Amino acid sequence: MNYQLKKKLLIIAFIQLVIIFISFINNHKVSLLSYINISFYFSAGLLLTSLLVYTIHSGFYDVISKSFSFAFQRGHNKRRFDEIPPLSELVTFNQKPLAFYGLINGLFMIIALVIYYF
């Protein structure tokens, strides 16, 4: 089996085990409803973080971050506005794995939701 596929499957299994463990800690038992609730939080967090990183990479926050950096500089070593690096160059984090794991976790949550209602 491919190394990348093994790595992805291992991370998905780890996330699922963490969800089941948190469900057990919260309710002292594992129920389908608690799995669905906690899985929703995990998938929403992963997807929202992925969207935030995507928005940062698009350059949407560059002017805001440069302006804040310029406004809060003090002293004699003040840089010019064009010397301040934009936020999109500082954040080199890839958002695609977060989106992938969020979508897979959301798919498992939807499957559990269908099982719960039918």
DRENDO-612705 format. One record per atom (N, C-alpha, C): residue number from 1; atom name; z, x, y. Coordinates in Angstrom, 2 decimals, padded with zeros to 5 digits, always signed. Atoms other than C-alpha are relative to their C-alpha. Layout:
BEGIN
R   nr  atom       pz       px       py
R  NUM    CA        Z        X        Y
...
// end
This chain:
BEGIN
R   nr  atom       pz       px       py
R    1     N  +000.00  +000.84  -001.18
R    1    CA  +000.00  +000.00  +000.00
R    1     C  +000.00  +000.89  +001.24
R    2     N  +000.11  -000.73  -001.26
R    2    CA  -000.72  +001.15  +003.54
R    2     C  +001.38  +000.21  +000.63
R    3     N  -001.29  -000.33  -000.62
R    3    CA  +002.14  +002.85  +005.42
R    3     C  +000.33  -000.95  +001.15
R    4     N  -000.24  +000.90  -001.14
R    4    CA  +001.70  +000.67  +008.52
R    4     C  +000.39  -001.39  -000.48
R    5     N  -000.33  +001.32  +000.54
R    5    CA  +001.80  -002.50  +006.44
R    5     C  +001.42  -000.01  -000.57
R    6     N  -001.36  -000.10  +000.52
R    6    CA  +004.96  -001.34  +004.65
R    6     C  +001.02  -000.01  +001.13
R    7     N  -000.90  -000.07  -001.15
R    7    CA  +006.57  -000.56  +007.99
R    7     C  +000.15  -001.37  +000.65
R    8     N  -000.06  +001.34  -000.60
R    8    CA  +005.68  -003.99  +009.42
R    8     C  +000.78  -000.97  -000.89
R    9     N  -000.73  +000.88  +000.92
R    9    CA  +006.94  -005.78  +006.31
R    9     C  +001.49  +000.32  -000.01
R   10     N  -001.40  -000.40  -000.03
R   10    CA  +010.17  -003.79  +006.42
R   10     C  +000.69  -000.50  +001.27
R   11     N  -000.59  +000.49  -001.26
R   11    CA  +010.77  -004.69  +010.07
R   11     C  +000.15  -001.52  -000.03
R   12     N  -000.10  +001.47  +000.11
R   12    CA  +010.02  -008.37  +009.39
R   12     C  +001.16  -000.38  -000.92
R   13     N  -001.11  +000.28  +000.92
R   13    CA  +012.44  -008.34  +006.43
R   13     C  +001.34  +000.30  +000.67
R   14     N  -001.24  -000.33  -000.70
R   14    CA  +015.08  -006.63  +008.59
R   14     C  +000.36  -001.08  +001.01
R   15     N  -000.27  +001.06  -000.97
R   15    CA  +014.72  -009.26  +011.32
R   15     C  +000.49  -001.26  -000.71
R   16     N  -000.43  +001.18  +000.75
R   16    CA  +015.03  -012.03  +008.74
R   16     C  +001.42  +000.15  -000.54
R   17     N  -001.37  -000.25  +000.47
R   17    CA  +018.16  -010.43  +007.26
R   17     C  +001.00  -000.09  +001.13
R   18     N  -000.89  +000.10  -001.16
R   18    CA  +019.69  -010.13  +010.72
R   18     C  +000.21  -001.46  +000.38
R   19     N  -000.12  +001.43  -000.31
R   19    CA  +018.96  -013.82  +011.36
R   19     C  +000.92  -000.68  -001.00
R   20     N  -000.86  +000.60  +001.03
R   20    CA  +020.57  -014.82  +008.07
R   20     C  +001.44  +000.47  +000.16
R   21     N  -001.35  -000.54  -000.21
R   21    CA  +023.56  -012.53  +008.76
R   21     C  +000.68  -000.66  +001.20
R   22     N  -000.57  +000.66  -001.19
R   22    CA  +024.09  -014.02  +012.24
R   22     C  +000.30  -001.45  -000.31
R   23     N  -000.25  +001.38  +000.41
R   23    CA  +023.78  -017.50  +010.76
R   23     C  +001.27  -000.10  -000.83
R   24     N  -001.21  -000.01  +000.83
R   24    CA  +026.46  -016.63  +008.20
R   24     C  +001.24  +000.27  +000.84
R   25     N  -001.14  -000.33  -000.86
R   25    CA  +028.75  -015.13  +010.86
R   25     C  +000.38  -001.20  +000.86
R   26     N  -000.29  +001.13  -000.88
R   26    CA  +028.42  -018.16  +013.15
R   26     C  +000.58  -001.20  -000.73
R   27     N  -000.37  +001.25  +000.67
R   27    CA  +028.81  -020.96  +010.60
R   27     C  +000.76  +000.20  -001.30
R   28     N  -000.65  -000.33  +001.28
R   28    CA  +030.45  -019.20  +007.61
R   28     C  -000.77  -000.54  -001.19
R   29     N  +000.94  +000.37  +001.06
R   29    CA  +027.47  -020.46  +005.61
R   29     C  -001.40  +000.11  +000.59
R   30     N  +001.39  -000.08  -000.45
R   30    CA  +023.71  -020.22  +005.77
R   30     C  -000.63  -001.37  -000.23
R   31     N  +000.68  +001.29  +000.09
R   31    CA  +022.03  -023.52  +006.54
R   31     C  -001.38  +000.12  +000.63
R   32     N  +001.37  -000.03  -000.51
R   32    CA  +018.43  -024.27  +007.32
R   32     C  -000.03  -000.25  +001.50
R   33     N  -000.04  +000.30  -001.43
R   33    CA  +019.29  -025.70  +010.73
R   33     C  +000.47  +001.20  +000.82
R   34     N  -000.45  -001.19  -000.73
R   34    CA  +021.24  -022.61  +011.80
R   34     C  -001.04  +001.11  -000.05
R   35     N  +001.09  -000.97  +000.08
R   35    CA  +018.39  -020.41  +010.54
R   35     C  -001.07  -000.32  +001.03
R   36     N  +001.02  +000.41  -000.96
R   36    CA  +015.95  -022.41  +012.67
R   36     C  +000.45  +000.31  +001.43
R   37     N  -000.51  -000.23  -001.36
R   37    CA  +018.16  -022.18  +015.76
R   37     C  +000.01  +001.49  +000.35
R   38     N  -000.10  -001.44  -000.28
R   38    CA  +018.79  -018.44  +015.52
R   38     C  -001.39  +000.64  -000.02
R   39     N  +001.36  -000.51  +000.05
R   39    CA  +015.18  -017.75  +014.58
R   39     C  -000.75  -000.33  +001.29
R   40     N  +000.61  +000.35  -001.27
R   40    CA  +014.10  -019.59  +017.72
R   40     C  +000.40  +000.97  +001.09
R   41     N  -000.46  -000.95  -001.01
R   41    CA  +016.24  -017.32  +019.88
R   41     C  -000.66  +001.37  -000.18
R   42     N  +000.63  -001.29  +000.25
R   42    CA  +014.84  -014.21  +018.22
R   42     C  -001.47  -000.01  +000.39
R   43     N  +001.43  +000.03  -000.31
R   43    CA  +011.21  -015.28  +018.49
R   43     C  -000.23  -000.20  +001.50
R   44     N  +000.15  +000.18  -001.45
R   44    CA  +011.65  -016.47  +022.09
R   44     C  +000.30  +001.29  +000.74
R   45     N  -000.32  -001.27  -000.65
R   45    CA  +013.31  -013.20  +023.06
R   45     C  -001.09  +001.03  -000.17
R   46     N  +001.08  -000.97  +000.25
R   46    CA  +010.60  -011.10  +021.43
R   46     C  -001.26  -000.36  +000.78
R   47     N  +001.21  +000.40  -000.71
R   47    CA  +007.77  -013.14  +022.92
R   47     C  +000.15  +000.12  +001.51
R   48     N  -000.20  -000.12  -001.45
R   48    CA  +009.27  -013.27  +026.42
R   48     C  +000.05  +001.46  +000.44
R   49     N  +000.00  -001.43  -000.32
R   49    CA  +009.92  -009.52  +026.38
R   49     C  -001.42  +000.55  -000.05
R   50     N  +001.39  -000.43  +000.10
R   50    CA  +006.34  -008.98  +025.26
R   50     C  -000.80  -000.45  +001.22
R   51     N  +000.71  +000.49  -001.19
R   51    CA  +005.04  -011.15  +028.10
R   51     C  +000.44  +000.73  +001.26
R   52     N  -000.48  -000.76  -001.15
R   52    CA  +007.24  -009.32  +030.61
R   52     C  -000.64  +001.37  +000.06
R   53     N  +000.61  -001.33  +000.03
R   53    CA  +005.92  -005.93  +029.50
R   53     C  -001.50  -000.11  +000.30
R   54     N  +001.42  +000.21  -000.31
R   54    CA  +002.36  -007.29  +029.62
R   54     C  -000.21  -000.20  +001.49
R   55     N  +000.09  +000.25  -001.44
R   55    CA  +002.93  -008.51  +033.18
R   55     C  +000.25  +001.29  +000.79
R   56     N  -000.25  -001.29  -000.66
R   56    CA  +004.37  -005.12  +034.17
R   56     C  -001.22  +000.90  -000.12
R   57     N  +001.19  -000.84  +000.21
R   57    CA  +001.35  -003.34  +032.66
R   57     C  -001.18  -000.46  +000.85
R   58     N  +001.12  +000.51  -000.80
R   58    CA  -001.01  -005.59  +034.62
R   58     C  +000.08  +000.45  +001.46
R   59     N  -000.15  -000.46  -001.37
R   59    CA  +000.38  -004.17  +037.88
R   59     C  +000.55  -001.03  +000.95
R   60     N  -000.50  +001.08  -000.83
R   60    CA  +001.91  -007.39  +039.14
R   60     C  +001.22  +000.41  +000.81
R   61     N  -001.25  -000.39  -000.67
R   61    CA  +005.25  -005.76  +040.05
R   61     C  -000.09  +001.36  +000.70
R   62     N  +000.13  -001.34  -000.58
R   62    CA  +003.85  -002.47  +041.39
R   62     C  +000.41  +000.06  +001.47
R   63     N  -000.30  -000.02  -001.44
R   63    CA  +004.05  -003.30  +045.09
R   63     C  +001.48  -000.31  +000.24
R   64     N  -001.41  +000.35  -000.17
R   64    CA  +007.49  -004.87  +044.73
R   64     C  +000.89  +001.18  -000.35
R   65     N  -000.83  -001.14  +000.40
R   65    CA  +008.93  -001.89  +042.88
R   65     C  -000.15  +001.17  +000.96
R   66     N  +000.20  -001.07  -000.98
R   66    CA  +007.36  +000.59  +045.29
R   66     C  +000.72  -000.32  +001.31
R   67     N  -000.67  +000.40  -001.24
R   67    CA  +008.72  -001.40  +048.24
R   67     C  +001.50  +000.17  -000.11
R   68     N  -001.44  -000.18  +000.18
R   68    CA  +012.25  -001.47  +046.84
R   68     C  +000.37  +001.47  -000.04
R   69     N  -000.27  -001.43  +000.07
R   69    CA  +012.10  +002.22  +046.04
R   69     C  -000.09  +000.64  +001.38
R   70     N  +000.17  -000.53  -001.35
R   70    CA  +010.86  +002.99  +049.54
R   70     C  +001.14  -000.45  +000.93
R   71     N  -001.02  +000.54  -000.89
R   71    CA  +013.44  +000.74  +051.23
R   71     C  +001.38  +000.60  -000.29
R   72     N  -001.34  -000.49  +000.35
R   72    CA  +016.44  +002.17  +049.35
R   72     C  +000.10  +001.52  -000.05
R   73     N  -000.09  -001.46  -000.09
R   73    CA  +015.60  +005.85  +049.82
R   73     C  +000.82  +000.38  +001.23
R   74     N  -000.84  -000.45  -001.11
R   74    CA  +018.04  +007.72  +052.02
R   74     C  -000.16  +001.50  +000.19
R   75     N  -000.07  -001.43  -000.25
R   75    CA  +018.32  +011.07  +053.63
R   75     C  -001.32  +000.61  +000.44
R   76     N  +001.15  -000.75  -000.49
R   76    CA  +015.84  +013.73  +054.56
R   76     C  -001.11  +000.14  -001.04
R   77     N  +001.03  -000.16  +001.03
R   77    CA  +013.95  +013.72  +051.23
R   77     C  -000.75  -001.31  -000.26
R   78     N  +000.70  +001.27  +000.13
R   78    CA  +012.26  +010.38  +051.89
R   78     C  -001.48  +000.25  -000.31
R   79     N  +001.40  -000.14  +000.38
R   79    CA  +008.86  +010.08  +050.20
R   79     C  -000.84  -001.04  +000.75
R   80     N  +000.91  +000.97  -000.59
R   80    CA  +005.81  +008.37  +051.64
R   80     C  -000.25  -001.10  -001.04
R   81     N  +000.20  +001.16  +000.86
R   81    CA  +004.86  +004.98  +050.23
R   81     C  -001.02  +000.30  -001.09
R   82     N  +001.03  -000.27  +001.00
R   82    CA  +001.78  +006.30  +048.44
R   82     C  +000.41  +001.08  -001.00
R   83     N  -000.50  -001.00  +000.96
R   83    CA  +003.81  +009.07  +046.72
R   83     C  +000.88  -000.61  -001.08
R   84     N  -000.88  +000.66  +000.97
R   84    CA  +006.00  +006.58  +044.87
R   84     C  -000.86  -000.51  -001.16
R   85     N  +000.82  +000.45  +001.14
R   85    CA  +004.66  +005.99  +041.34
R   85     C  +000.20  -001.50  -000.25
R   86     N  -000.14  +001.43  +000.28
R   86    CA  +003.91  +002.36  +040.47
R   86     C  +000.73  -000.25  -001.32
R   87     N  -000.77  +000.36  +001.19
R   87    CA  +006.00  +000.58  +037.86
R   87     C  -000.87  -000.05  -001.25
R   88     N  +000.88  +000.09  +001.17
R   88    CA  +002.99  +000.06  +035.59
R   88     C  -000.28  +001.38  -000.61
R   89     N  +000.16  -001.35  +000.55
R   89    CA  +002.67  +003.85  +035.21
R   89     C  +001.30  +000.51  -000.61
R   90     N  -001.29  -000.46  +000.52
R   90    CA  +006.39  +004.31  +034.54
R   90     C  +000.34  -000.65  -001.34
R   91     N  -000.29  +000.72  +001.24
R   91    CA  +006.59  +001.71  +031.75
R   91     C  -001.17  +000.24  -000.95
R   92     N  +001.06  -000.32  +000.96
R   92    CA  +004.61  +003.06  +028.81
R   92     C  +000.27  -000.64  -001.36
R   93     N  -000.42  +000.71  +001.20
R   93    CA  +005.96  +000.60  +026.25
R   93     C  -001.11  -000.94  -000.45
R   94     N  +001.04  +000.87  +000.52
R   94    CA  +003.46  -001.20  +024.01
R   94     C  +000.57  -001.37  -000.34
R   95     N  -000.53  +001.35  +000.20
R   95    CA  +003.95  -004.97  +024.00
R   95     C  -000.55  -000.67  -001.24
R   96     N  +000.62  +000.67  +001.14
R   96    CA  +001.75  -005.77  +021.00
R   96     C  +000.91  -000.14  -001.22
R   97     N  -000.91  +000.22  +001.13
R   97    CA  +004.37  -005.12  +018.28
R   97     C  +001.03  -001.09  +000.26
R   98     N  -000.96  +001.06  -000.31
R   98    CA  +006.85  -007.35  +020.08
R   98     C  -000.63  -001.37  -000.16
R   99     N  +000.70  +001.28  +000.14
R   99    CA  +004.29  -010.15  +020.26
R   99     C  -000.25  -000.32  -001.47
R  100     N  +000.26  +000.21  +001.43
R  100    CA  +003.39  -009.68  +016.58
R  100     C  +001.25  -000.48  -000.72
R  101     N  -001.23  +000.38  +000.69
R  101    CA  +007.00  -009.83  +015.37
R  101     C  +000.54  -001.34  +000.52
R  102     N  -000.41  +001.30  -000.54
R  102    CA  +007.75  -012.75  +017.70
R  102     C  -000.81  -001.13  -000.58
R  103     N  +000.85  +001.04  +000.57
R  103    CA  +004.78  -014.71  +016.39
R  103     C  +000.29  -000.20  -001.49
R  104     N  -000.32  +000.13  +001.43
R  104    CA  +005.59  -013.96  +012.73
R  104     C  +001.33  -000.73  -000.17
R  105     N  -001.31  +000.65  +000.08
R  105    CA  +009.21  -014.96  +013.29
R  105     C  -000.12  -001.47  +000.40
R  106     N  +000.23  +001.39  -000.39
R  106    CA  +008.03  -018.11  +015.08
R  106     C  -000.69  -000.79  -001.09
R  107     N  +000.66  +000.66  +001.12
R  107    CA  +005.77  -018.91  +012.15
R  107     C  +001.00  -000.35  -001.10
R  108     N  -001.05  +000.30  +000.99
R  108    CA  +008.72  -018.62  +009.74
R  108     C  +000.90  -001.13  +000.48
R  109     N  -000.83  +001.06  -000.56
R  109    CA  +010.73  -020.85  +012.07
R  109     C  -000.71  -001.36  -000.12
R  110     N  +000.74  +001.26  +000.10
R  110    CA  +007.98  -023.50  +012.13
R  110     C  -000.07  -000.46  -001.45
R  111     N  +000.00  +000.37  +001.42
R  111    CA  +007.73  -023.41  +008.33
R  111     C  +001.35  -000.59  -000.39
R  112     N  -001.33  +000.52  +000.29
R  112    CA  +011.50  -023.90  +008.10
R  112     C  +000.21  -001.36  +000.66
R  113     N  -000.12  +001.28  -000.69
R  113    CA  +011.26  -026.73  +010.64
R  113     C  -000.74  -001.10  -000.74
R  114     N  +000.76  +000.98  +000.80
R  114    CA  +008.59  -028.50  +008.57
R  114     C  +000.77  -000.35  -001.26
R  115     N  -000.81  +000.25  +001.20
R  115    CA  +010.75  -028.11  +005.47
R  115     C  +001.22  -000.86  +000.34
R  116     N  -001.19  +000.76  -000.41
R  116    CA  +013.77  -029.47  +007.37
R  116     C  -000.32  -001.47  +000.26
R  117     N  +000.34  +001.40  -000.34
R  117    CA  +011.96  -032.62  +008.57
R  117     C  -000.66  -000.75  -001.13
R  118     N  +000.66  +000.70  +001.10
R  118    CA  +010.10  -033.37  +005.35
R  118     C  +000.71  +000.31  -001.24
// end
